[in-house]
Amino acid sequence: MTREPVLFVSHGAPTVALERGPYADALAGFGAAHPAPRAIAVVSAHWTAAGAVGITSAERHRLIYDFGGFPDALYALQYPAPGAPDVAARAARLLEAAGFSTRLDPVRGLDHGAWIPLRLAWPEARVPVVQLALPDAPPESLLRFGAALAPLRDDGVLLVASGGLVHNLARVRFGDPATDPWARAFDAWVAERVDLLDAAGLSRWRERPEAPLAAPTSEHLDPVLVAVGARAPEDRPATLYAGFQHGNLSMRSFALRAPAGVPPRSTKGEAP
């Protein structure tokens, strides 16, 4: 039996969809090295839910260009991945069983936090995709949310959590190659907690002195908790990319998966 990984990706500014470089190469390398999953379930910072969790259920997705002021070429990009209504229904059942209210949404498309990283990793757009809203909830609930989705991994579904470890648009300086010390410090702390799979420590991220600058709002950091919540007992973190753009925007991305040759164990009864 093969268990699909969990991928956390910092999706950065929308312009990464047009850029070639180490970040794009890292995502493309992951997609090329990883056998195509049966489907992808993606949680993005750009669709949040204070109530029922929306889940896209269409047979085909439209793209949402939820940004402004960028080059025209960005708005011409397409990603015609099929939907996966069966995976959407399965995800809804898993979440409802864990106490989350859900709603299937046959209208909403994929926002840029979903389609841009997927387009870099799987440009052929052949793998069916389902997007789920990110709960506007405390860390403990986000860990439970990830844990509830974890059984999808044994169904051949790759879980992708898309956000950013350091994300403060008020402090971004486009094109500046220097990185703010506070951004480096917070990024390093989160990376250390992820390396240790320290869910409890990550839940207390607001206690860090850099937190007000690094995450003035939580929606871009919250997907990290979803990813860690979906971990399996044998998973180990693997850094896919580490670096910054525009002064302080962390692009750190990682996968959680079992080392080669280690068989998957049951996640039943595992604590988030």
Beta strands, then each sheet from edge to edge (+ up, - down):
strand 1: 6-10
strand 2: 39-49
strand 3: 53-56
strand 4: 102-105
strand 5: 129-135
strand 6: 157-163
strand 7: 236-241
strand 8: 244-245
strand 9: 249-250
strand 10: 253-257
sheet 1: 5+ 2+ 6+ 1+ 10- 7+
sheet 2: 3+ 4+
sheet 3: 8+ 9-
end
